[in-house]
Amino acid sequence: MDSASNVQIVPSSSDLSSPISESPWEYEVFLSFRGEDTRYTFTERLYEALVEKGVVTFKDDEELEIGKRISLELICAIKKSRIAVVVLSRNYASSASCLQELVKIVERVEERRMKIFPIFYHVDPSNVRHQRETFADAFVEHDKRFKENIKEVRAWRDALKKVANHSGYSLKDGSESMHIQTIVGKISRDLDGTLSGVDEDNLVGMDSRVEKIKLHLDMTLNDVRFIGICGMSGIGKTTLAQAVFKRIRSQFQASSFLNNVRMEHEKHGLATLQQQLLIDMKLKSEKDKAYVCTGIDETIKRLRYKKVLLVLDDVDNIVQLKTLAGNHNWFGSGSRIIITTKHRQLLKIHGVQNVYMAEKLNECDALQLFCQEAFHKPHCEKGLLDLCEGFISYADGHPLALTVLGSSLLGKERKLWESAWDRLKEFPDKVIQNTLQISFDALGDTEKKLFLDIACFFNGEEKKRVADILEGSGCYPKIDMENLIDKSLITILERKLWIHDLLQRVGWEIIRCQSPQNPGERSRLWLCDDVFKVLMDNTGTASVEGMMLNSYPHQQECLKPEAFSMMTNLRLLRIYNVHLPLGLSYLSNELHLMEWYEYPLRSIPRGFQPVKLVELIMPRSRFEQLPMGFTNLKTLKLLDLSDSRNLILTPDFTGFPNLEKLILQGCTRLEKVDPSVGALERLILLNLRDCKCLRSFPHEINLKSLEILILSGCSRLKNFPEIGQNMIYLSKLYLDGTAIEELPSSIEHLTNLALLNLRDCKSLLSFPRVLFGLASLKSLILSGCRCQPTKSGHPLGLSPILSPIDVRLNFVQLISFSVLYYLILPNTYLRILTCVALILWTHFSCVARQHESKPINLLLPRSFSGLSSVVSLDLSDCNLLDGAFPDDLSCLSSLQSLNLSRNGFICLPNSISQLSKLKFLCLDNCTKLKSLQNLPISTQLVMARECTSLENYSGQVVVWTSGEAGFTFINCLSLADDEECKVGENSSKPRTSKHFTSN
């Protein structure tokens, strides 16, 4: 027997997507043949071709004596083979041993443990099936020789008939070499469907992932390509690599799957892995395995001219890559090398550019996999769906966790499911914990510290913020974060740090195990019960580095003054809803983050000077001014005292040179901002929203880093400061709800301003013309800007012409006073003067009443020249009437969204047709609007709700379409009656309509 080593594809215990035990197969092909017919001819060449292809093949080279039964070795070989290739030649049936083999093979096939591939070598399949010609002759002899065991002969006949009914390959004429090449190709493809370690029927969600890998492989190219599969432990990297290997290996001259490289390297060294690679690819015989491998040179020499498929599974060291797959020149054209690893940096170092990040299962696939393990069927049993959903949510799409949890519940009743769920919420499954903790244990000390901080406190937080807070706290967040990302322990999504739920629980369990019974001796506390137990009992120790509540407590707790006195190494503090009736005696000076909501005291502990503080967040505090301990904080980057309603004064900001965000919104008693705010050269955000008493702001601001300034709701702020030339980064300015009357001309220095909000600035006298120089302005909001009348009665101090209607309304009043004064006053001159005065008084009182009941509209400029960059313009609720719009709107060449809601015009201005890029127009509550004319052809959506003056007003929705464009009108059904209506008169195509009832 010519034995060859098998490529064992066994998934590691830490990397499964379905339960796959180690394969019992030792051979891929078992050759059954009649020795005297084909041993040294066809069968020998077929065997060599299979071996050359990398197919592990069993061929028995011993001739059995006539009458002897087949050996246990042959039976064992049949049982350990995936496919039986039966060469049915002219004299095959004359061999009793061949027929005995065939019976064993058919038994395995019928048990679905083996596939069969018959080759009809110069024989007619029908002669085999019906046992004619030489097959008939053979059974005549068998009937004579085994007449006492005719039942066995009948079994041979049945086996032969069954084999002949299987599809195979008929070989008659032509080149045997070509036939063999075709046969080997067919066998290889069949093998791809039965590869060890991958049960296609049990894999879930695999097809889409394999297709993504195939895109990286790009088999149409003849280059040498390295592909990485990267992800956390147990996410399915190995199983995915196995599935890909199975499906494409037949396209290569040689292949090898080196499983669990990390562990094999640790146990046996790299030389053994090199030997196995060469043996798998038939470049080194099994007999040579005992000799020492000659190393990299031999590997290169033997692989260089072969098109090979190589999988290196679970690589964790660059030396492994350099030794087993050094570079592209090691391999022949068309070769593909797949590397699975948790370490993305290894792939970068080795120059692997095609990397697939292994994905967790979606909810549907997760449910199917869990049910497959828990019930041996793809759906949940009745009465257990709620618990299934709990376990699936816990696993968060992690294949190993789903497999372990599901299989542990197989065959158990609901009470045991409930008990298992209750336990799991408190204590993680040991198999999952131990598997995932391997990655943690391999980290350096500072990486471990960072990982635990993220797992306990900062999952979902901005990467930059976490790095700032933890800088100088015993870790090196910038480089350590990158290492955690490279090792698939954390990910970055939209600039935020994310850690898989299971990895987070690994971190929690590591912390719990530091002191299972006494939370005060653990390094990090985040659960309400643990935090308040430590604070109420005063059991905190120097071990505690972080105490950050992850949820708001249900009730207020009263703490003793010394609650924090033993926690001298506390770096991170987040706490809510506590009462300190006797004050507070101590807080750690090691704090980097202090986040205390509703701090109940007006002062801080004596001696508390947290000079390492990076963020001070104390919303709704009782401070009237910032305590002295907070006045010299060189590392402070965020100061948030929002909604501190007692705050009267801001601090001297010169003590905060690195401050980036200042949030004082809702400080309703704050009257002024200290001028030292101008010294904050790193300030990015200044938020003073709803500081309703704020009257005084520095005369000039020149904050070179400022990006966002919020003064919304500062209803007593009348003067906006001058803008310095350095404020080139300010992009958002919120002045809505202020009493500002005009903007300074220096606003032109805001060259990067993209959004300006002037909503409800009712003191604005007219459209701010200074805006015309803002080339970057994208969004301008003027909603509710109605100029109020001055003391003279007119917003500009002018008096309109006397209205005859007003005179008639006040005529009775005028005559009454005239008669009265005529009777009282002594001479005609005084009587005339009095009548004139009465007439003037009546006129102005009428005008004043007009303006009291009806604010003046916002005065728009004659041209919007200079606002060509504006994309969105909001002029809603500005009391705009017909004729208020400029005749030329073409200057708004970028405008896409226009809001004209709650205005008083009857018709849309003709100039609106000039808005060539307009897509959205809002006309809601324009109650006087009667028609829609001249809409630009670019318009896609028109909202016209509660436009009650439109003809045949209705409460339905009409959708108008023209080509790819479409309009939506709400409450204007009448427009559907006329296909062309008055909509889009500039359109070259008539518009059709569709009706939908509005909700």
Secondary structure, DSSP 4 states (H G I P E B T S, - for coil): ------------TTS-SS--PPP---EEEEEE--HHHHTTTHHHHHHHHHHHTT--EEE--PPPPTTPPPPHHHHHHHHTEEEEEEEE-TTGGG-HHHHHHHHHHHHHHHTTS-EEEEEEESS-HHHHHHT-THHHHHHHHHHHHTGGGHHHHHHHHHHHHHHHTS--EEE-SS-HHHHHHHHHHHHHHHHHTS-TT--TTT--SHHHHHHHHHHHH-TTS-S-EEEEEE-STTSSHHHHHHHHHHHHGGGSSEEEEE--HHHHHHHH-HHHHHHHHHHHTTSS-GGGGGSPP--HHHHHHHHTT--EEEEEEEE--HHHHHHHS--GGGS-TT-EEEEEES-HHHHHHTT--EEEEPPPPPHHHHHHHHHHHHHSSSSPPTT-HHHHHHHHHHHTT-HHHHHHHHHHTTT--HHHHHHHHHHHHHS--HHHHHHHHHHHHTS-HHHHHHHHHIIIIITTSBHHHHHHHHBTTTB-HHHHHHHHHHTTS-EEETTEEE--HHHHHHHHHHHHTT-SS-GGGSSEE-SHHHHHHHHHHT---TT--EEE-SS--SS-EE--TTTTTT-TT--EEEE-SEE-TT------TT-SEEEETT---SS--TT---TT-SEEE-TT---SS--GGGS--TT--EEE-TT-TT------GGG-TT--EEE-TT-TT--B--GGGGG-TT--EEE-TT-TT--B--SEE--TT--EEE-TT-TT---PPEE-TT-----EEE-TT-------GGGGG-TT--EEE-TT-TT--S--GGGGG-TT--EEE-TT--PPP-TTSSTTS--PPPPHHHHHHTHHHHHHHHHHHHHHSSSHHHHHHHHHHHHHHHHHHHHHHHHHHSPPPP---SB-TT-TT--EEE-TTS---TT-S-SB-TT-TT--EEE--S---SB--GGGGG-TT--EEE-TT-TT--B-----TT--EEE-TT-TTSTT--SEEEEEEETTEEEEEES-GGGGGSSSTTS-TT-SS--EEEEEE--
